[in-house]
Amino acid sequence: MRQLLTQAFAPAALEVSDDSHRHVGHAGARDGRGHFTVHIVSAAFAGMAPLARHRAVYAALGAMMQSDIHALVIQARTPDRG
């Protein structure tokens, strides 16, 4: 996940947290896919609405969204905190 996001956005800051342990027994976690939080700061998000930023992150993660990720919390900002 970190590698894909770095390649796509050249982030100034990137934090990926695996929150799966908080969802033990959750129906979506039973198939092995996890819950994650991503905090990413990149100039690539400049001029993009929040929804477009989220879509860009989903696109960058590609197949992982189908195979490895059940839930994803995204905080995507520009370096000026926009």
N, CA, C and O atoms as a GROMACS GRO file, in nm:
protein
  328
    1MET      N    1   0.082  -0.117   0.000
    1MET     CA    2   0.000   0.000   0.000
    1MET      C    3   0.088   0.125   0.000
    1MET      O    4   0.068   0.217  -0.079
    2ARG      N    5   0.185   0.127   0.089
    2ARG     CA    6   0.276   0.241   0.099
    2ARG      C    7   0.348   0.265  -0.035
    2ARG      O    8   0.360   0.379  -0.080
    3GLN      N    9   0.396   0.159  -0.097
    3GLN     CA   10   0.468   0.172  -0.223
    3GLN      C   11   0.378   0.228  -0.334
    3GLN      O   12   0.420   0.316  -0.409
    4LEU      N   13   0.257   0.178  -0.344
    4LEU     CA   14   0.165   0.225  -0.447
    4LEU      C   15   0.132   0.373  -0.428
    4LEU      O   16   0.129   0.449  -0.525
    5LEU      N   17   0.107   0.414  -0.306
    5LEU     CA   18   0.073   0.553  -0.279
    5LEU      C   19   0.194   0.645  -0.303
    5LEU      O   20   0.178   0.757  -0.353
    6THR      N   21   0.312   0.598  -0.268
    6THR     CA   22   0.432   0.676  -0.292
    6THR      C   23   0.457   0.695  -0.441
    6THR      O   24   0.491   0.805  -0.486
    7GLN      N   25   0.439   0.589  -0.517
    7GLN     CA   26   0.459   0.599  -0.662
    7GLN      C   27   0.358   0.692  -0.727
    7GLN      O   28   0.391   0.766  -0.820
    8ALA      N   29   0.235   0.689  -0.679
    8ALA     CA   30   0.128   0.767  -0.742
    8ALA      C   31   0.132   0.915  -0.703
    8ALA      O   32   0.098   1.001  -0.784
    9PHE      N   33   0.173   0.944  -0.580
    9PHE     CA   34   0.156   1.080  -0.529
    9PHE      C   35   0.283   1.149  -0.481
    9PHE      O   36   0.278   1.268  -0.450
   10ALA      N   37   0.396   1.081  -0.474
   10ALA     CA   38   0.520   1.140  -0.421
   10ALA      C   39   0.489   1.224  -0.297
   10ALA      O   40   0.516   1.344  -0.295
   11PRO      N   41   0.431   1.163  -0.195
   11PRO     CA   42   0.382   1.240  -0.080
   11PRO      C   43   0.493   1.306   0.003
   11PRO      O   44   0.603   1.253   0.016
   12ALA      N   45   0.459   1.421   0.058
   12ALA     CA   46   0.546   1.489   0.154
   12ALA      C   47   0.538   1.418   0.288
   12ALA      O   48   0.633   1.420   0.367
   13ALA      N   49   0.425   1.355   0.314
   13ALA     CA   50   0.404   1.276   0.436
   13ALA      C   51   0.306   1.164   0.404
   13ALA      O   52   0.211   1.182   0.329
   14LEU      N   53   0.331   1.049   0.464
   14LEU     CA   54   0.244   0.934   0.444
   14LEU      C   55   0.245   0.849   0.569
   14LEU      O   56   0.351   0.808   0.617
   15GLU      N   57   0.127   0.821   0.621
   15GLU     CA   58   0.112   0.732   0.737
   15GLU      C   59   0.002   0.633   0.705
   15GLU      O   60  -0.110   0.671   0.671
   16VAL      N   61   0.034   0.506   0.715
   16VAL     CA   62  -0.063   0.400   0.692
   16VAL      C   63  -0.075   0.320   0.821
   16VAL      O   64   0.024   0.268   0.872
   17SER      N   65  -0.197   0.310   0.872
   17SER     CA   66  -0.221   0.234   0.995
   17SER      C   67  -0.313   0.117   0.966
   17SER      O   68  -0.414   0.131   0.898
   18ASP      N   69  -0.277   0.002   1.019
   18ASP     CA   70  -0.361  -0.117   1.008
   18ASP      C   71  -0.449  -0.121   1.132
   18ASP      O   72  -0.401  -0.143   1.244
   19ASP      N   73  -0.578  -0.098   1.112
   19ASP     CA   74  -0.675  -0.094   1.222
   19ASP      C   75  -0.754  -0.224   1.233
   19ASP      O   76  -0.856  -0.228   1.302
   20SER      N   77  -0.710  -0.328   1.167
   20SER     CA   78  -0.786  -0.452   1.160
   20SER      C   79  -0.815  -0.512   1.298
   20SER      O   80  -0.922  -0.570   1.319
   21HIS      N   81  -0.723  -0.496   1.390
   21HIS     CA   82  -0.742  -0.553   1.524
   21HIS      C   83  -0.865  -0.494   1.594
   21HIS      O   84  -0.918  -0.556   1.686
   22ARG      N   85  -0.909  -0.378   1.552
   22ARG     CA   86  -1.026  -0.314   1.613
   22ARG      C   87  -1.156  -0.372   1.560
   22ARG      O   88  -1.263  -0.340   1.612
   23HIS      N   89  -1.147  -0.457   1.458
   23HIS     CA   90  -1.266  -0.507   1.392
   23HIS      C   91  -1.275  -0.660   1.395
   23HIS      O   92  -1.339  -0.720   1.309
   24VAL      N   93  -1.213  -0.720   1.491
   24VAL     CA   94  -1.216  -0.866   1.504
   24VAL      C   95  -1.362  -0.911   1.515
   24VAL      O   96  -1.439  -0.858   1.596
   25GLY      N   97  -1.397  -1.008   1.434
   25GLY     CA   98  -1.533  -1.060   1.434
   25GLY      C   99  -1.627  -0.986   1.341
   25GLY      O  100  -1.738  -1.032   1.315
   26HIS      N  101  -1.584  -0.872   1.290
   26HIS     CA  102  -1.664  -0.795   1.195
   26HIS      C  103  -1.683  -0.878   1.068
   26HIS      O  104  -1.588  -0.942   1.021
   27ALA      N  105  -1.801  -0.879   1.015
   27ALA     CA  106  -1.833  -0.963   0.899
   27ALA      C  107  -1.734  -0.943   0.784
   27ALA      O  108  -1.694  -1.040   0.720
   28GLY      N  109  -1.695  -0.820   0.757
   28GLY     CA  110  -1.605  -0.793   0.646
   28GLY      C  111  -1.462  -0.836   0.672
   28GLY      O  112  -1.384  -0.850   0.579
   29ALA      N  113  -1.427  -0.857   0.798
   29ALA     CA  114  -1.289  -0.894   0.832
   29ALA      C  115  -1.268  -1.044   0.827
   29ALA      O  116  -1.154  -1.090   0.830
   30ARG      N  117  -1.373  -1.120   0.821
   30ARG     CA  118  -1.360  -1.266   0.824
   30ARG      C  119  -1.291  -1.324   0.701
   30ARG      O  120  -1.234  -1.433   0.707
   31ASP      N  121  -1.297  -1.251   0.590
   31ASP     CA  122  -1.236  -1.304   0.468
   31ASP      C  123  -1.088  -1.266   0.456
   31ASP      O  124  -1.026  -1.293   0.353
   32GLY      N  125  -1.032  -1.206   0.559
   32GLY     CA  126  -0.891  -1.175   0.560
   32GLY      C  127  -0.856  -1.035   0.513
   32GLY      O  128  -0.741  -0.993   0.523
   33ARG      N  129  -0.953  -0.962   0.462
   33ARG     CA  130  -0.926  -0.825   0.419
   33ARG      C  131  -0.928  -0.733   0.540
   33ARG      O  132  -1.003  -0.755   0.634
   34GLY      N  133  -0.844  -0.630   0.537
   34GLY     CA  134  -0.825  -0.548   0.654
   34GLY      C  135  -0.887  -0.410   0.650
   34GLY      O  136  -0.939  -0.365   0.548
   35HIS      N  137  -0.878  -0.346   0.764
   35HIS     CA  138  -0.924  -0.209   0.785
   35HIS      C  139  -0.801  -0.121   0.802
   35HIS      O  140  -0.714  -0.150   0.884
   36PHE      N  141  -0.794  -0.014   0.726
   36PHE     CA  142  -0.676   0.072   0.727
   36PHE      C  143  -0.715   0.219   0.733
   36PHE      O  144  -0.825   0.258   0.693
   37THR      N  145  -0.621   0.299   0.783
   37THR     CA  146  -0.632   0.444   0.780
   37THR      C  147  -0.510   0.499   0.708
   37THR      O  148  -0.397   0.458   0.736
   38VAL      N  149  -0.532   0.590   0.616
   38VAL     CA  150  -0.424   0.653   0.541
   38VAL      C  151  -0.430   0.803   0.562
   38VAL      O  152  -0.533   0.866   0.540
   39HIS      N  153  -0.319   0.860   0.607
   39HIS     CA  154  -0.300   1.005   0.615
   39HIS      C  155  -0.192   1.036   0.511
   39HIS      O  156  -0.079   0.990   0.522
   40ILE      N  157  -0.229   1.114   0.410
   40ILE     CA  158  -0.136   1.143   0.302
   40ILE      C  159  -0.138   1.293   0.270
   40ILE      O  160  -0.244   1.355   0.261
   41VAL      N  161  -0.020   1.348   0.253
   41VAL     CA  162  -0.003   1.488   0.217
   41VAL      C  163   0.075   1.492   0.086
   41VAL      O  164   0.188   1.442   0.079
   42SER      N  165   0.014   1.552  -0.016
   42SER     CA  166   0.080   1.555  -0.147
   42SER      C  167   0.034   1.676  -0.227
   42SER      O  168  -0.082   1.714  -0.224
   43ALA      N  169   0.128   1.736  -0.297
   43ALA     CA  170   0.096   1.846  -0.388
   43ALA      C  171   0.007   1.798  -0.502
   43ALA      O  172  -0.061   1.879  -0.566
   44ALA      N  173   0.006   1.669  -0.528
   44ALA     CA  174  -0.077   1.613  -0.636
   44ALA      C  175  -0.226   1.635  -0.611
   44ALA      O  176  -0.305   1.628  -0.705
   45PHE      N  177  -0.265   1.662  -0.488
   45PHE     CA  178  -0.406   1.683  -0.455
   45PHE      C  179  -0.451   1.828  -0.474
   45PHE      O  180  -0.569   1.858  -0.457
   46ALA      N  181  -0.359   1.916  -0.509
   46ALA     CA  182  -0.393   2.058  -0.526
   46ALA      C  183  -0.504   2.073  -0.631
   46ALA      O  184  -0.497   2.015  -0.739
   47GLY      N  185  -0.603   2.151  -0.598
   47GLY     CA  186  -0.713   2.177  -0.690
   47GLY      C  187  -0.817   2.068  -0.698
   47GLY      O  188  -0.915   2.080  -0.772
   48MET      N  189  -0.798   1.960  -0.622
   48MET     CA  190  -0.893   1.849  -0.624
   48MET      C  191  -0.990   1.860  -0.507
   48MET      O  192  -0.949   1.892  -0.395
   49ALA      N  193  -1.116   1.833  -0.533
   49ALA     CA  194  -1.216   1.827  -0.427
   49ALA      C  195  -1.188   1.703  -0.341
   49ALA      O  196  -1.123   1.610  -0.388
   50PRO      N  197  -1.236   1.699  -0.217
   50PRO     CA  198  -1.212   1.583  -0.131
   50PRO      C  199  -1.253   1.449  -0.195
   50PRO      O  200  -1.180   1.351  -0.184
   51LEU      N  201  -1.367   1.446  -0.260
   51LEU     CA  202  -1.411   1.321  -0.322
   51LEU      C  203  -1.316   1.278  -0.433
   51LEU      O  204  -1.288   1.158  -0.448
   52ALA      N  205  -1.266   1.372  -0.510
   52ALA     CA  206  -1.169   1.339  -0.616
   52ALA      C  207  -1.039   1.286  -0.557
   52ALA      O  208  -0.977   1.197  -0.615
   53ARG      N  209  -0.997   1.340  -0.444
   53ARG     CA  210  -0.877   1.290  -0.377
   53ARG      C  211  -0.896   1.145  -0.334
   53ARG      O  212  -0.807   1.062  -0.353
   54HIS      N  213  -1.011   1.116  -0.277
   54HIS     CA  214  -1.039   0.978  -0.234
   54HIS      C  215  -1.041   0.885  -0.353
   54HIS      O  216  -0.985   0.775  -0.348
   55ARG      N  217  -1.104   0.927  -0.460
   55ARG     CA  218  -1.108   0.843  -0.581
   55ARG      C  219  -0.969   0.819  -0.636
   55ARG      O  220  -0.939   0.710  -0.684
   56ALA      N  221  -0.882   0.920  -0.628
   56ALA     CA  222  -0.744   0.905  -0.676
   56ALA      C  223  -0.668   0.803  -0.591
   56ALA      O  224  -0.590   0.724  -0.643
   57VAL      N  225  -0.691   0.805  -0.460
   57VAL     CA  226  -0.628   0.708  -0.370
   57VAL      C  227  -0.678   0.568  -0.402
   57VAL      O  228  -0.599   0.474  -0.412
   58TYR      N  229  -0.810   0.553  -0.418
   58TYR     CA  230  -0.866   0.422  -0.453
   58TYR      C  231  -0.806   0.372  -0.584
   58TYR      O  232  -0.771   0.254  -0.595
   59ALA      N  233  -0.794   0.459  -0.683
   59ALA     CA  234  -0.738   0.420  -0.813
   59ALA      C  235  -0.593   0.377  -0.798
   59ALA      O  236  -0.550   0.279  -0.860
   60ALA      N  237  -0.517   0.449  -0.717
   60ALA     CA  238  -0.376   0.414  -0.698
   60ALA      C  239  -0.361   0.278  -0.631
   60ALA      O  240  -0.266   0.205  -0.659
   61LEU      N  241  -0.454   0.244  -0.544
   61LEU     CA  242  -0.446   0.115  -0.475
   61LEU      C  243  -0.498   0.000  -0.560
   61LEU      O  244  -0.472  -0.116  -0.530
   62GLY      N  245  -0.570   0.032  -0.664
   62GLY     CA  246  -0.613  -0.066  -0.764
   62GLY      C  247  -0.669  -0.195  -0.706
   62GLY      O  248  -0.766  -0.194  -0.631
   63ALA      N  249  -0.605  -0.306  -0.743
   63ALA     CA  250  -0.653  -0.439  -0.705
   63ALA      C  251  -0.653  -0.462  -0.555
   63ALA      O  252  -0.727  -0.548  -0.506
   64MET      N  253  -0.572  -0.389  -0.480
   64MET     CA  254  -0.572  -0.406  -0.334
   64MET      C  255  -0.710  -0.378  -0.275
   64MET      O  256  -0.747  -0.435  -0.173
   65MET      N  257  -0.785  -0.289  -0.341
   65MET     CA  258  -0.919  -0.258  -0.291
   65MET      C  259  -1.011  -0.379  -0.299
   65MET      O  260  -1.108  -0.388  -0.224
   66GLN      N  261  -0.981  -0.470  -0.389
   66GLN     CA  262  -1.063  -0.591  -0.404
   66GLN      C  263  -1.010  -0.709  -0.325
   66GLN      O  264  -1.086  -0.797  -0.286
   67SER      N  265  -0.877  -0.711  -0.302
   67SER     CA  266  -0.817  -0.830  -0.243
   67SER      C  267  -0.771  -0.814  -0.099
   67SER      O  268  -0.776  -0.910  -0.022
   68ASP      N  269  -0.725  -0.694  -0.060
   68ASP     CA  270  -0.662  -0.677   0.070
   68ASP      C  271  -0.732  -0.579   0.163
   68ASP      O  272  -0.713  -0.584   0.284
   69ILE      N  273  -0.812  -0.491   0.106
   69ILE     CA  274  -0.870  -0.383   0.186
   69ILE      C  275  -1.022  -0.398   0.193
   69ILE      O  276  -1.090  -0.403   0.090
   70HIS      N  277  -1.073  -0.406   0.314
   70HIS     CA  278  -1.218  -0.408   0.335
   70HIS      C  279  -1.270  -0.267   0.361
   70HIS      O  280  -1.373  -0.227   0.307
   71ALA      N  281  -1.198  -0.192   0.444
   71ALA     CA  282  -1.239  -0.057   0.479
   71ALA      C  283  -1.116   0.034   0.481
   71ALA      O  284  -1.008  -0.006   0.524
   72LEU      N  285  -1.136   0.157   0.433
   72LEU     CA  286  -1.024   0.250   0.425
   72LEU      C  287  -1.070   0.389   0.465
   72LEU      O  288  -1.162   0.446   0.404
   73VAL      N  289  -1.006   0.444   0.566
   73VAL     CA  290  -1.029   0.583   0.607
   73VAL      C  291  -0.917   0.664   0.544
   73VAL      O  292  -0.800   0.630   0.558
   74ILE      N  293  -0.954   0.771   0.474
   74ILE     CA  294  -0.855   0.851   0.402
   74ILE      C  295  -0.860   0.995   0.449
   74ILE      O  296  -0.966   1.057   0.455
   75GLN      N  297  -0.743   1.047   0.482
   75GLN     CA  298  -0.725   1.190   0.503
   75GLN      C  299  -0.620   1.233   0.403
   75GLN      O  300  -0.501   1.206   0.421
   76ALA      N  301  -0.663   1.300   0.298
   76ALA     CA  302  -0.575   1.341   0.189
   76ALA      C  303  -0.570   1.493   0.185
   76ALA      O  304  -0.673   1.559   0.167
   77ARG      N  305  -0.452   1.548   0.202
   77ARG     CA  306  -0.435   1.693   0.210
   77ARG      C  307  -0.319   1.738   0.120
   77ARG      O  308  -0.237   1.657   0.076
   78THR      N  309  -0.314   1.867   0.094
   78THR     CA  310  -0.202   1.927   0.025
   78THR      C  311  -0.103   1.977   0.130
   78THR      O  312  -0.139   1.992   0.247
   79PRO      N  313   0.020   2.004   0.090
   79PRO     CA  314   0.120   2.052   0.188
   79PRO      C  315   0.078   2.180   0.263
   79PRO      O  316   0.121   2.202   0.376
   80ASP      N  317  -0.006   2.262   0.200
   80ASP     CA  318  -0.052   2.383   0.268
   80ASP      C  319  -0.175   2.355   0.355
   80ASP      O  320  -0.243   2.448   0.401
   81ARG      N  321  -0.202   2.226   0.378
   81ARG     CA  322  -0.313   2.175   0.461
   81ARG      C  323  -0.448   2.194   0.399
   81ARG      O  324  -0.550   2.192   0.467
   82GLY      N  325  -0.449   2.210   0.267
   82GLY     CA  326  -0.575   2.226   0.196
   82GLY      C  327  -0.646   2.097   0.175
   82GLY      O  328  -0.754   2.094   0.117
   0.00000   0.00000   0.00000
